[in-house]
Amino acid sequence: MAIEYEKYALWAGVGLTIVSSMVLMAFVSWVPFVPFAIGVGLVTWALYRYMGCQAGDERLQKIVVYAMTNSWLATFFFIAMYVLFEVLGILGGMTPTGILAVTMTTMLIIFSAWFVYFTRQGDVG
């Protein structure tokens, strides 16, 4: 089934991106960037296939759209908090790479949580 490839690619990409972005925060080099780029590619490919409903499952397409929307809104809020913390001097000395890694990790974790929630709920909308 085509849907199995997307499911495994999505979860492998999410895991690979989160782990490698955490390593990128500590060691900015090409070594953790390669798995990071592969993870981003897997997530992008799987979500493109889900959103295009290539597998023919309209319910799964709705779940992905709702999860991505909620993830985007939550990440937008977290970015606003990062800006506020930077203005207040709470963040300390985070590098731009660290902030981007935390932002992408936050976005992927929130997307994954909403995806699992909506999948277990059964229907959205």
FIVODO-249203 format. One record per residue: x negated, y negated, z of N, C-alpha, C, O, CB in turn; residue in one letter. Coordinates in pm, whole numbers, plus 50000, padded with zeros to 5 digits. Last residue first. Glycine has a CB too. Layout:
N
nu: X nv: Y nw: Z cau: X cav: Y caw: Z cu: X cv: Y cw: Z ou: X ov: Y ow: Z cbu: X cbv: Y cbw: Z r: A
...
This chain:
125
nu: 51335 nv: 48188 nw: 51168 cau: 51421 cav: 48096 caw: 51092 cu: 51561 cv: 48103 cw: 51126 ou: 51643 ov: 48031 ow: 51069 cbu: 51409 cbv: 48119 cbw: 50952 r: G
nu: 51238 nv: 48533 nw: 51177 cau: 51216 cav: 48392 caw: 51204 cu: 51317 cv: 48311 cw: 51126 ou: 51377 ov: 48360 ow: 51030 cbu: 51071 cbv: 48350 cbw: 51168 r: V
nu: 51231 nv: 48853 nw: 51332 cau: 51279 cav: 48762 caw: 51230 cu: 51252 cv: 48620 cw: 51275 ou: 51243 ov: 48590 ow: 51394 cbu: 51430 cbv: 48783 cbw: 51203 r: D
nu: 51064 nv: 49002 nw: 51512 cau: 51140 cav: 49066 caw: 51406 cu: 51188 cv: 48974 cw: 51298 ou: 51186 ov: 49011 ow: 51181 cbu: 51255 cbv: 49135 cbw: 51463 r: G
nu: 50892 nv: 48976 nw: 51723 cau: 51028 cav: 48923 caw: 51737 cu: 51119 cv: 48982 cw: 51630 ou: 51237 ov: 49008 ow: 51655 cbu: 51029 cbv: 48770 cbw: 51729 r: Q
nu: 50652 nv: 49069 nw: 51625 cau: 50723 cav: 49150 caw: 51725 cu: 50867 cv: 49105 cw: 51745 ou: 50954 ov: 49185 ow: 51779 cbu: 50649 cbv: 49145 cbw: 51858 r: R
nu: 50594 nv: 48857 nw: 51452 cau: 50603 cav: 48994 caw: 51400 cu: 50679 cv: 49083 cw: 51497 ou: 50761 ov: 49165 ow: 51454 cbu: 50462 cbv: 49051 cbw: 51375 r: T
nu: 50581 nv: 48640 nw: 51624 cau: 50688 cav: 48646 caw: 51524 cu: 50703 cv: 48786 cw: 51466 ou: 50814 ov: 48828 ow: 51434 cbu: 50660 cbv: 48546 cbw: 51413 r: F
nu: 50353 nv: 48721 nw: 51779 cau: 50482 cav: 48691 caw: 51841 cu: 50596 cv: 48705 cw: 51741 ou: 50695 ov: 48772 ow: 51768 cbu: 50481 cbv: 48550 cbw: 51900 r: Y
nu: 50150 nv: 48742 nw: 51584 cau: 50190 cav: 48860 caw: 51662 cu: 50328 cv: 48839 cw: 51724 ou: 50411 ov: 48930 ow: 51723 cbu: 50086 cbv: 48891 cbw: 51772 r: V
nu: 50149 nv: 48473 nw: 51501 cau: 50172 cav: 48580 caw: 51405 cu: 50219 cv: 48707 cw: 51476 ou: 50316 ov: 48770 ow: 51434 cbu: 50044 cbv: 48609 cbw: 51324 r: F
nu: 50082 nv: 48336 nw: 51737 cau: 50213 cav: 48314 caw: 51675 cu: 50247 cv: 48425 cw: 51577 ou: 50363 ov: 48468 ow: 51569 cbu: 50217 cbv: 48179 cbw: 51604 r: W
nu: 49818 nv: 48440 nw: 51770 cau: 49921 cav: 48459 caw: 51874 cu: 50061 cv: 48441 cw: 51816 ou: 50149 ov: 48521 ow: 51844 cbu: 49898 cbv: 48360 cbw: 51990 r: A
nu: 49694 nv: 48355 nw: 51534 cau: 49706 cav: 48499 caw: 51563 cu: 49813 cv: 48525 cw: 51668 ou: 49891 ov: 48620 ow: 51656 cbu: 49572 cbv: 48555 cbw: 51611 r: S
nu: 49707 nv: 48076 nw: 51565 cau: 49774 cav: 48141 caw: 51453 cu: 49796 cv: 48289 cw: 51483 ou: 49905 ov: 48342 ow: 51459 cbu: 49692 cbv: 48125 cbw: 51323 r: F
nu: 49544 nv: 48049 nw: 51793 cau: 49686 cav: 48011 caw: 51800 cu: 49764 cv: 48074 cw: 51686 ou: 49876 ov: 48121 ow: 51706 cbu: 49701 cbv: 47858 cbw: 51795 r: I
nu: 49301 nv: 48141 nw: 51687 cau: 49361 cav: 48209 caw: 51803 cu: 49510 cv: 48176 cw: 51813 ou: 49592 ov: 48265 ow: 51837 cbu: 49289 cbv: 48167 cbw: 51934 r: I
nu: 49257 nv: 47958 nw: 51479 cau: 49274 cav: 48101 caw: 51451 cu: 49338 cv: 48177 cw: 51566 ou: 49420 ov: 48266 ow: 51545 cbu: 49140 cbv: 48163 cbw: 51418 r: L
nu: 49236 nv: 47714 nw: 51619 cau: 49336 cav: 47731 caw: 51515 cu: 49362 cv: 47880 cw: 51488 ou: 49477 ov: 47922 ow: 51475 cbu: 49293 cbv: 47660 cbw: 51386 r: M
nu: 49015 nv: 47764 nw: 51784 cau: 49145 cav: 47733 caw: 51842 cu: 49256 cv: 47759 cw: 51741 ou: 49359 ov: 47819 ow: 51775 cbu: 49150 cbv: 47588 cbw: 51890 r: T
nu: 48819 nv: 47794 nw: 51587 cau: 48850 cav: 47906 caw: 51676 cu: 48987 cv: 47886 cw: 51740 ou: 49066 ov: 47980 ow: 51749 cbu: 48742 cbv: 47920 cbw: 51785 r: T
nu: 48818 nv: 47538 nw: 51476 cau: 48857 cav: 47654 caw: 51394 cu: 48893 cv: 47774 cw: 51480 ou: 48986 ov: 47847 ow: 51449 cbu: 48743 cbv: 47691 cbw: 51297 r: M
nu: 48736 nv: 47392 nw: 51707 cau: 48862 cav: 47362 caw: 51639 cu: 48909 cv: 47480 cw: 51555 ou: 49025 ov: 47519 ow: 51561 cbu: 48848 cbv: 47238 cbw: 51552 r: T
nu: 48486 nv: 47502 nw: 51763 cau: 48593 cav: 47512 caw: 51862 cu: 48729 cv: 47488 cw: 51798 ou: 48826 ov: 47556 ow: 51830 cbu: 48570 cbv: 47413 cbw: 51977 r: V
nu: 48355 nv: 47425 nw: 51527 cau: 48367 cav: 47567 caw: 51562 cu: 48478 cv: 47588 cw: 51664 ou: 48556 ov: 47683 ow: 51652 cbu: 48235 cbv: 47620 cbw: 51616 r: A
nu: 48367 nv: 47146 nw: 51545 cau: 48434 cav: 47215 caw: 51435 cu: 48454 cv: 47363 cw: 51465 ou: 48557 ov: 47420 ow: 51431 cbu: 48354 cbv: 47198 cbw: 51305 r: L
nu: 48210 nv: 47111 nw: 51775 cau: 48350 cav: 47067 caw: 51775 cu: 48428 cv: 47135 cw: 51664 ou: 48542 ov: 47177 ow: 51684 cbu: 48359 cbv: 46914 cbw: 51761 r: I
nu: 47964 nv: 47214 nw: 51686 cau: 48034 cav: 47274 caw: 51800 cu: 48180 cv: 47237 cw: 51803 ou: 48266 ov: 47321 ow: 51830 cbu: 47969 cbv: 47233 cbw: 51929 r: G
nu: 47904 nv: 47034 nw: 51483 cau: 47921 cav: 47176 caw: 51452 cu: 47995 cv: 47247 cw: 51563 ou: 48081 ov: 47331 ow: 51536 cbu: 47785 cbv: 47243 cbw: 51428 r: T
nu: 47874 nv: 46796 nw: 51630 cau: 47984 cav: 46810 caw: 51533 cu: 48010 cv: 46955 cw: 51494 ou: 48125 ov: 46995 ow: 51475 cbu: 47954 cbv: 46729 cbw: 51409 r: P
nu: 47802 nv: 46883 nw: 51975 cau: 47761 cav: 46849 caw: 51839 cu: 47882 cv: 46858 cw: 51746 ou: 47981 ov: 46922 ow: 51780 cbu: 47647 cbv: 46943 cbw: 51790 r: T
nu: 47871 nv: 46741 nw: 52289 cau: 47902 cav: 46843 caw: 52189 cu: 47860 cv: 46794 cw: 52051 ou: 47880 ov: 46677 ow: 52015 cbu: 48052 cbv: 46878 cbw: 52190 r: M
nu: 47791 nv: 46622 nw: 52545 cau: 47714 cav: 46610 caw: 52422 cu: 47744 cv: 46718 cw: 52321 ou: 47651 ov: 46781 ow: 52270 cbu: 47570 cbv: 46611 cbw: 52452 r: G
nu: 48092 nv: 46540 nw: 52696 cau: 47948 cav: 46552 caw: 52710 cu: 47881 cv: 46534 cw: 52576 ou: 47911 ov: 46441 ow: 52502 cbu: 47910 cbv: 46686 cbw: 52773 r: G
nu: 48365 nv: 46515 nw: 52710 cau: 48307 cav: 46625 caw: 52634 cu: 48158 cv: 46642 cw: 52655 ou: 48105 ov: 46751 ow: 52634 cbu: 48333 cbv: 46605 cbw: 52488 r: L
nu: 48434 nv: 46280 nw: 52843 cau: 48448 cav: 46408 caw: 52913 cu: 48374 cv: 46521 cw: 52842 ou: 48325 ov: 46613 ow: 52907 cbu: 48596 cbv: 46444 cbw: 52928 r: I
nu: 48456 nv: 46021 nw: 52750 cau: 48324 cav: 46071 caw: 52786 cu: 48327 cv: 46205 cw: 52857 ou: 48231 ov: 46240 ow: 52926 cbu: 48254 cbv: 45972 cbw: 52871 r: G
nu: 48684 nv: 45917 nw: 52646 cau: 48668 cav: 45909 caw: 52792 cu: 48533 cv: 45961 cw: 52840 ou: 48500 ov: 45948 ow: 52958 cbu: 48778 cbv: 45987 cbw: 52858 r: L
nu: 48642 nv: 45982 nw: 52379 cau: 48652 cav: 45840 caw: 52417 cu: 48630 cv: 45824 cw: 52567 ou: 48566 ov: 45729 ow: 52610 cbu: 48790 cbv: 45782 cbw: 52376 r: V
nu: 48650 nv: 46259 nw: 52401 cau: 48527 cav: 46194 caw: 52355 cu: 48527 cv: 46047 cw: 52394 ou: 48425 ov: 45994 ow: 52438 cbu: 48512 cbv: 46209 cbw: 52203 r: E
nu: 48913 nv: 46299 nw: 52481 cau: 48805 cav: 46339 caw: 52571 cu: 48673 cv: 46274 cw: 52530 ou: 48592 ov: 46239 ow: 52616 cbu: 48791 cbv: 46492 cbw: 52573 r: F
nu: 49045 nv: 46204 nw: 52248 cau: 49065 cav: 46138 caw: 52377 cu: 48952 cv: 46172 cw: 52473 ou: 48900 ov: 46083 ow: 52541 cbu: 49200 cbv: 46179 cbw: 52438 r: L
nu: 48952 nv: 46395 nw: 52063 cau: 48922 cav: 46253 caw: 52043 cu: 48937 cv: 46177 cw: 52175 ou: 48851 ov: 46096 ow: 52209 cbu: 49015 cbv: 46193 cbw: 51934 r: V
nu: 49061 nv: 46626 nw: 52177 cau: 48916 cav: 46614 caw: 52161 cu: 48876 cv: 46469 cw: 52145 ou: 48778 ov: 46424 ow: 52204 cbu: 48868 cbv: 46696 cbw: 52040 r: Y
nu: 49335 nv: 46564 nw: 52151 cau: 49276 cav: 46574 caw: 52284 cu: 49124 cv: 46565 cw: 52279 ou: 49063 ov: 46502 ow: 52366 cbu: 49318 cbv: 46706 cbw: 52350 r: M
nu: 49358 nv: 46576 nw: 51874 cau: 49386 cav: 46449 caw: 51942 cu: 49327 cv: 46450 cw: 52083 ou: 49276 ov: 46349 ow: 52130 cbu: 49539 cbv: 46423 cbw: 51947 r: A
nu: 49304 nv: 46847 nw: 51848 cau: 49209 cav: 46750 caw: 51791 cu: 49231 cv: 46613 cw: 51854 ou: 49135 ov: 46541 ow: 51883 cbu: 49226 cbv: 46743 cbw: 51636 r: I
nu: 49533 nv: 46950 nw: 51970 cau: 49403 cav: 46972 caw: 52032 cu: 49297 cv: 46877 cw: 51976 ou: 49209 ov: 46832 ow: 52050 cbu: 49359 cbv: 47116 cbw: 52011 r: F
nu: 49730 nv: 46866 nw: 51785 cau: 49735 cav: 46818 caw: 51923 cu: 49598 cv: 46833 cw: 51989 ou: 49551 ov: 46742 ow: 52057 cbu: 49842 cbv: 46894 cbw: 52002 r: F
nu: 49644 nv: 47017 nw: 51566 cau: 49652 cav: 46872 caw: 51554 cu: 49653 cv: 46809 cw: 51693 ou: 49584 ov: 46709 ow: 51717 cbu: 49778 cbv: 46830 cbw: 51474 r: F
nu: 49689 nv: 47271 nw: 51668 cau: 49551 cav: 47227 caw: 51644 cu: 49545 cv: 47075 cw: 51629 ou: 49449 ov: 47013 ow: 51675 cbu: 49495 cbv: 47295 cbw: 51519 r: T
nu: 49969 nv: 47272 nw: 51673 cau: 49895 cav: 47286 caw: 51798 cu: 49750 cv: 47239 cw: 51782 ou: 49696 ov: 47174 ow: 51871 cbu: 49898 cbv: 47432 cbw: 51846 r: A
nu: 50020 nv: 47246 nw: 51395 cau: 50068 cav: 47146 caw: 51490 cu: 49992 cv: 47152 cw: 51622 ou: 49955 ov: 47048 ow: 51677 cbu: 50218 cbv: 47165 cbw: 51516 r: L
nu: 49898 nv: 47480 nw: 51295 cau: 49855 cav: 47348 caw: 51249 cu: 49897 cv: 47240 cw: 51349 ou: 49818 ov: 47152 ow: 51383 cbu: 49912 cbv: 47317 cbw: 51110 r: W
nu: 50047 nv: 47678 nw: 51425 cau: 49903 cav: 47668 caw: 51448 cu: 49851 cv: 47531 cw: 51408 ou: 49770 ov: 47472 ow: 51480 cbu: 49829 cbv: 47777 cbw: 51370 r: S
nu: 50298 nv: 47633 nw: 51312 cau: 50279 cav: 47615 caw: 51456 cu: 50132 cv: 47602 cw: 51491 ou: 50096 ov: 47523 ow: 51578 cbu: 50340 cbv: 47732 cbw: 51533 r: N
nu: 50232 nv: 47696 nw: 51044 cau: 50285 cav: 47564 caw: 51081 cu: 50264 cv: 47537 cw: 51229 ou: 50218 ov: 47429 ow: 51267 cbu: 50434 cbv: 47554 cbw: 51046 r: T
nu: 50153 nv: 47963 nw: 51063 cau: 50058 cav: 47862 caw: 51017 cu: 50104 cv: 47722 cw: 51054 ou: 50022 ov: 47638 ow: 51092 cbu: 50038 cbv: 47872 cbw: 50866 r: M
nu: 50392 nv: 48081 nw: 51150 cau: 50272 cav: 48089 caw: 51234 cu: 50170 cv: 47984 cw: 51193 ou: 50107 ov: 47923 ow: 51278 cbu: 50210 cbv: 48229 cbw: 51226 r: A
nu: 50560 nv: 48024 nw: 50930 cau: 50592 cav: 47970 caw: 51063 cu: 50468 cv: 47972 cw: 51154 ou: 50443 ov: 47875 ow: 51226 cbu: 50706 cbv: 48052 cbw: 51128 r: Y
nu: 50421 nv: 48166 nw: 50728 cau: 50444 cav: 48023 caw: 50715 cu: 50474 cv: 47960 cw: 50851 ou: 50420 ov: 47855 ow: 50884 cbu: 50559 cbv: 47996 cbw: 50617 r: V
nu: 50426 nv: 48430 nw: 50827 cau: 50298 cav: 48363 caw: 50804 cu: 50317 cv: 48212 cw: 50797 ou: 50238 ov: 48138 ow: 50855 cbu: 50233 cbv: 48415 cbw: 50675 r: V
nu: 50705 nv: 48474 nw: 50831 cau: 50627 cav: 48483 caw: 50954 cu: 50495 cv: 48408 cw: 50939 ou: 50456 ov: 48332 ow: 51027 cbu: 50601 cbv: 48629 cbw: 50992 r: I
nu: 50770 nv: 48455 nw: 50559 cau: 50824 cav: 48358 caw: 50654 cu: 50743 cv: 48356 cw: 50783 ou: 50715 ov: 48250 ow: 50838 cbu: 50971 cbv: 48388 cbw: 50685 r: K
nu: 50630 nv: 48683 nw: 50467 cau: 50596 cav: 48552 caw: 50415 cu: 50646 cv: 48442 cw: 50509 ou: 50574 ov: 48347 ow: 50536 cbu: 50655 cbv: 48533 cbw: 50274 r: Q
nu: 50769 nv: 48883 nw: 50598 cau: 50628 cav: 48861 caw: 50633 cu: 50582 cv: 48724 cw: 50582 ou: 50502 ov: 48658 ow: 50648 cbu: 50539 cbv: 48974 cbw: 50576 r: L
nu: 51012 nv: 48861 nw: 50461 cau: 51008 cav: 48840 caw: 50605 cu: 50865 cv: 48809 cw: 50650 ou: 50844 ov: 48719 ow: 50731 cbu: 51062 cbv: 48965 cbw: 50679 r: R
nu: 50947 nv: 48936 nw: 50201 cau: 50984 cav: 48797 caw: 50227 cu: 50979 cv: 48765 cw: 50376 ou: 50946 ov: 48652 ow: 50414 cbu: 51123 cbv: 48769 cbw: 50172 r: E
nu: 50726 nv: 49130 nw: 50057 cau: 50795 cav: 49126 caw: 50186 cu: 50824 cv: 48980 cw: 50222 ou: 50735 ov: 48909 ow: 50269 cbu: 50711 cbv: 49195 cbw: 50297 r: D
nu: 50564 nv: 49165 nw: 49836 cau: 50708 cav: 49175 caw: 49819 cu: 50788 cv: 49171 cw: 49948 ou: 50906 ov: 49205 ow: 49949 cbu: 50740 cbv: 49299 cbw: 49747 r: G
nu: 50298 nv: 49120 nw: 49828 cau: 50340 cav: 49253 caw: 49871 cu: 50491 cv: 49271 cw: 49861 ou: 50540 ov: 49383 ow: 49877 cbu: 50293 cbv: 49279 cbw: 50013 r: A
nu: 50274 nv: 48858 nw: 49766 cau: 50232 cav: 48955 caw: 49665 cu: 50279 cv: 49096 cw: 49701 ou: 50298 ov: 49179 ow: 49612 cbu: 50080 cbv: 48954 cbw: 49651 r: Q
nu: 50346 nv: 48613 nw: 49879 cau: 50434 cav: 48728 caw: 49892 cu: 50402 cv: 48832 cw: 49786 ou: 50493 ov: 48888 ow: 49723 cbu: 50580 cbv: 48685 cbw: 49883 r: C
nu: 50191 nv: 48403 nw: 49907 cau: 50241 cav: 48425 caw: 49773 cu: 50334 cv: 48544 cw: 49767 ou: 50394 ov: 48573 ow: 49663 cbu: 50126 cbv: 48444 cbw: 49677 r: G
nu: 50125 nv: 48443 nw: 50169 cau: 50210 cav: 48329 caw: 50136 cu: 50266 cv: 48341 cw: 49995 ou: 50377 ov: 48295 ow: 49968 cbu: 50132 cbv: 48200 cbw: 50149 r: M
nu: 49963 nv: 48677 nw: 50151 cau: 50087 cav: 48677 caw: 50229 cu: 50180 cv: 48564 cw: 50187 ou: 50300 ov: 48585 ow: 50169 cbu: 50054 cbv: 48664 cbw: 50378 r: Y
nu: 49753 nv: 48581 nw: 49988 cau: 49835 cav: 48695 caw: 49943 cu: 49967 cv: 48700 cw: 50019 ou: 50072 ov: 48724 ow: 49960 cbu: 49757 cbv: 48828 cbw: 49961 r: R
nu: 49657 nv: 48379 nw: 50153 cau: 49703 cav: 48347 caw: 50018 cu: 49793 cv: 48458 cw: 49965 ou: 49896 ov: 48431 ow: 49904 cbu: 49583 cbv: 48325 cbw: 49923 r: Y
nu: 49579 nv: 48529 nw: 50372 cau: 49690 cav: 48436 caw: 50386 cu: 49745 cv: 48393 cw: 50250 ou: 49865 ov: 48372 ow: 50235 cbu: 49646 cbv: 48313 cbw: 50466 r: L
nu: 49365 nv: 48676 nw: 50256 cau: 49482 cav: 48746 caw: 50312 cu: 49601 cv: 48652 cw: 50325 ou: 49714 ov: 48690 ow: 50291 cbu: 49447 cbv: 48806 cbw: 50450 r: A
nu: 49188 nv: 48468 nw: 50176 cau: 49242 cav: 48562 caw: 50078 cu: 49369 cv: 48629 cw: 50131 ou: 49469 ov: 48638 ow: 50060 cbu: 49138 cbv: 48669 cbw: 50043 r: W
nu: 49132 nv: 48345 nw: 50425 cau: 49192 cav: 48269 caw: 50316 cu: 49257 cv: 48361 cw: 50214 ou: 49369 ov: 48336 ow: 50170 cbu: 49086 cbv: 48182 cbw: 50247 r: T
nu: 49014 nv: 48558 nw: 50565 cau: 49138 cav: 48495 caw: 50616 cu: 49208 cv: 48420 cw: 50503 ou: 49330 ov: 48431 ow: 50488 cbu: 49106 cbv: 48398 cbw: 50733 r: V
nu: 48788 nv: 48605 nw: 50401 cau: 48888 cav: 48710 caw: 50425 cu: 49021 cv: 48652 cw: 50472 ou: 49127 ov: 48693 ow: 50425 cbu: 48836 cbv: 48810 cbw: 50528 r: L
nu: 48655 nv: 48355 nw: 50419 cau: 48701 cav: 48406 caw: 50291 cu: 48807 cv: 48514 cw: 50305 ou: 48905 ov: 48515 ow: 50231 cbu: 48584 cbv: 48461 cbw: 50213 r: G
nu: 48595 nv: 48349 nw: 50689 cau: 48683 cav: 48246 caw: 50634 cu: 48738 cv: 48292 cw: 50499 ou: 48855 ov: 48269 ow: 50468 cbu: 48607 cbv: 48111 cbw: 50619 r: V
nu: 48419 nv: 48572 nw: 50696 cau: 48544 cav: 48571 caw: 50773 cu: 48643 cv: 48470 cw: 50720 ou: 48762 ov: 48499 ow: 50707 cbu: 48515 cbv: 48543 cbw: 50918 r: G
nu: 48210 nv: 48478 nw: 50535 cau: 48283 cav: 48599 caw: 50495 cu: 48417 cv: 48605 cw: 50567 ou: 48519 ov: 48638 ow: 50506 cbu: 48199 cbv: 48726 cbw: 50525 r: I
nu: 48125 nv: 48261 nw: 50691 cau: 48178 cav: 48237 caw: 50556 cu: 48257 cv: 48358 cw: 50505 ou: 48360 ov: 48341 ow: 50439 cbu: 48062 cbv: 48205 cbw: 50458 r: A
nu: 48038 nv: 48405 nw: 50917 cau: 48141 cav: 48302 caw: 50929 cu: 48205 cv: 48277 cw: 50793 ou: 48328 ov: 48273 ow: 50782 cbu: 48080 cbv: 48170 cbw: 50986 r: F
nu: 47830 nv: 48561 nw: 50821 cau: 47954 cav: 48627 caw: 50860 cu: 48070 cv: 48528 cw: 50879 ou: 48186 ov: 48563 ow: 50858 cbu: 47933 cbv: 48705 cbw: 50990 r: P
nu: 47662 nv: 48325 nw: 50758 cau: 47701 cav: 48424 caw: 50656 cu: 47826 cv: 48501 cw: 50699 ou: 47922 ov: 48506 ow: 50622 cbu: 47585 cbv: 48521 cbw: 50630 r: V
nu: 47608 nv: 48188 nw: 50993 cau: 47694 cav: 48125 caw: 50893 cu: 47743 cv: 48225 cw: 50789 ou: 47854 ov: 48212 ow: 50737 cbu: 47621 cbv: 48011 cbw: 50825 r: F
nu: 47428 nv: 48322 nw: 51153 cau: 47570 cav: 48333 caw: 51188 cu: 47663 cv: 48270 cw: 51084 ou: 47783 ov: 48297 ow: 51085 cbu: 47595 cbv: 48268 cbw: 51321 r: P
nu: 47198 nv: 48256 nw: 50975 cau: 47233 cav: 48393 caw: 51015 cu: 47379 cv: 48404 cw: 51060 ou: 47450 ov: 48491 ow: 51008 cbu: 47141 cbv: 48440 cbw: 51128 r: V
nu: 47149 nv: 47989 nw: 50939 cau: 47214 cav: 48062 caw: 50830 cu: 47260 cv: 48200 cw: 50874 ou: 47354 ov: 48254 ow: 50815 cbu: 47120 cbv: 48075 cbw: 50713 r: W
nu: 47231 nv: 47810 nw: 51243 cau: 47138 cav: 47861 caw: 51143 cu: 47218 cv: 47937 cw: 51037 ou: 47340 ov: 47947 ow: 51045 cbu: 47030 cbv: 47953 cbw: 51207 r: S
nu: 47271 nv: 47707 nw: 51548 cau: 47307 cav: 47659 caw: 51415 cu: 47199 cv: 47705 cw: 51319 ou: 47090 ov: 47648 ow: 51313 cbu: 47323 cbv: 47502 cbw: 51413 r: V
nu: 47371 nv: 47867 nw: 51814 cau: 47257 cav: 47874 caw: 51723 cu: 47300 cv: 47831 cw: 51584 ou: 47360 ov: 47909 ow: 51510 cbu: 47196 cbv: 48017 cbw: 51720 r: F
nu: 47611 nv: 47803 nw: 51947 cau: 47487 cav: 47815 caw: 52022 cu: 47363 cv: 47806 cw: 51932 ou: 47264 ov: 47744 ow: 51969 cbu: 47485 cbv: 47947 cbw: 52098 r: A
nu: 47802 nv: 47788 nw: 51751 cau: 47795 cav: 47680 caw: 51850 cu: 47663 cv: 47683 cw: 51925 ou: 47609 ov: 47579 ow: 51963 cbu: 47913 cbv: 47690 cbw: 51949 r: M
nu: 47771 nv: 48027 nw: 51619 cau: 47728 cav: 47905 caw: 51552 cu: 47718 cv: 47787 cw: 51649 ou: 47635 ov: 47698 ow: 51631 cbu: 47823 cbv: 47870 cbw: 51439 r: L
nu: 47898 nv: 48197 nw: 51796 cau: 47752 cav: 48207 caw: 51783 cu: 47697 cv: 48082 cw: 51717 ou: 47589 ov: 48034 ow: 51753 cbu: 47713 cbv: 48334 cbw: 51702 r: V
nu: 48158 nv: 48112 nw: 51746 cau: 48104 cav: 48099 caw: 51881 cu: 47951 cv: 48108 cw: 51879 ou: 47883 ov: 48035 ow: 51951 cbu: 48162 cbv: 48208 cbw: 51974 r: M
nu: 48178 nv: 48185 nw: 51481 cau: 48183 cav: 48042 caw: 51514 cu: 48134 cv: 48018 cw: 51656 ou: 48074 ov: 47914 ow: 51685 cbu: 48327 cbv: 47988 cbw: 51497 r: S
nu: 48164 nv: 48463 nw: 51498 cau: 48052 cav: 48392 caw: 51436 cu: 48058 cv: 48242 cw: 51464 ou: 47953 ov: 48177 ow: 51469 cbu: 48051 cbv: 48417 cbw: 51286 r: S
nu: 48411 nv: 48515 nw: 51629 cau: 48283 cav: 48555 caw: 51690 cu: 48168 cv: 48475 cw: 51630 ou: 48082 ov: 48425 ow: 51703 cbu: 48259 cbv: 48706 cbw: 51671 r: V
nu: 48597 nv: 48404 nw: 51443 cau: 48591 cav: 48359 caw: 51583 cu: 48456 cv: 48392 cw: 51645 ou: 48394 ov: 48306 ow: 51708 cbu: 48704 cbv: 48424 cbw: 51665 r: I
nu: 48540 nv: 48545 nw: 51206 cau: 48527 cav: 48399 caw: 51210 cu: 48516 cv: 48349 cw: 51354 ou: 48435 ov: 48261 ow: 51382 cbu: 48647 cbv: 48334 cbw: 51142 r: T
nu: 48592 nv: 48811 nw: 51279 cau: 48460 cav: 48772 caw: 51232 cu: 48438 cv: 48622 cw: 51240 ou: 48330 ov: 48576 ow: 51278 cbu: 48439 cbv: 48819 cbw: 51089 r: L
nu: 48869 nv: 48794 nw: 51346 cau: 48768 cav: 48836 caw: 51444 cu: 48628 cv: 48791 cw: 51406 ou: 48554 ov: 48740 ow: 51489 cbu: 48769 cbv: 48986 cbw: 51461 r: G
nu: 48976 nv: 48710 nw: 51099 cau: 48997 cav: 48632 caw: 51221 cu: 48890 cv: 48667 cw: 51324 ou: 48828 ov: 48578 ow: 51383 cbu: 49139 cbv: 48658 cbw: 51279 r: V
nu: 48894 nv: 48920 nw: 50929 cau: 48849 cav: 48784 caw: 50905 cu: 48863 cv: 48695 cw: 51027 ou: 48775 ov: 48614 ow: 51057 cbu: 48924 cbv: 48724 cbw: 50791 r: G
nu: 49032 nv: 49135 nw: 51041 cau: 48886 cav: 49139 caw: 51035 cu: 48829 cv: 48999 cw: 51016 ou: 48730 ov: 48962 ow: 51078 cbu: 48838 cbv: 49233 cbw: 50922 r: A
nu: 49295 nv: 49044 nw: 51001 cau: 49245 cav: 49063 caw: 51137 cu: 49093 cv: 49073 cw: 51141 ou: 49031 ov: 49024 ow: 51235 cbu: 49305 cbv: 49188 cbw: 51198 r: W
nu: 49302 nv: 49025 nw: 50715 cau: 49336 cav: 48912 caw: 50801 cu: 49274 cv: 48929 cw: 50939 ou: 49209 ov: 48838 ow: 50989 cbu: 49488 cbv: 48897 cbw: 50812 r: L
nu: 49234 nv: 49283 nw: 50630 cau: 49147 cav: 49171 caw: 50594 cu: 49173 cv: 49050 cw: 50683 ou: 49080 ov: 48980 ow: 50722 cbu: 49168 cbv: 49133 cbw: 50446 r: A
nu: 49452 nv: 49426 nw: 50731 cau: 49318 cav: 49454 caw: 50783 cu: 49220 cv: 49341 cw: 50749 ou: 49134 ov: 49307 ow: 50830 cbu: 49265 cbv: 49586 cbw: 50727 r: Y
nu: 49657 nv: 49305 nw: 50578 cau: 49663 cav: 49308 caw: 50725 cu: 49524 cv: 49329 cw: 50783 ou: 49483 ov: 49258 ow: 50875 cbu: 49759 cbv: 49420 cbw: 50773 r: K
nu: 49579 nv: 49351 nw: 50314 cau: 49589 cav: 49214 caw: 50365 cu: 49588 cv: 49210 cw: 50517 ou: 49525 ov: 49123 ow: 50577 cbu: 49715 cbv: 49149 cbw: 50312 r: E
nu: 49592 nv: 49631 nw: 50304 cau: 49465 cav: 49562 caw: 50280 cu: 49468 cv: 49420 cw: 50336 ou: 49371 ov: 49375 ow: 50397 cbu: 49434 cbv: 49559 cbw: 50131 r: Y
nu: 49865 nv: 49677 nw: 50351 cau: 49766 cav: 49723 caw: 50449 cu: 49633 cv: 49652 cw: 50430 ou: 49567 ov: 49617 ow: 50528 cbu: 49747 cbv: 49875 cbw: 50438 r: E
nu: 49994 nv: 49588 nw: 50123 cau: 50009 cav: 49511 caw: 50247 cu: 49906 cv: 49553 cw: 50353 ou: 49866 ov: 49471 ow: 50435 cbu: 50150 cbv: 49529 cbw: 50301 r: I
nu: 49957 nv: 49776 nw: 49928 cau: 49882 cav: 49651 caw: 49919 cu: 49885 cv: 49576 cw: 50051 ou: 49789 ov: 49507 ow: 50085 cbu: 49938 cbv: 49563 cbw: 49807 r: A
nu: 49918 nv: 50119 nw: 50000 cau: 50000 cav: 50000 caw: 50000 cu: 49914 cv: 49875 cw: 50000 ou: 49810 ov: 49870 ow: 50066 cbu: 50093 cbv: 50000 cbw: 50120 r: M
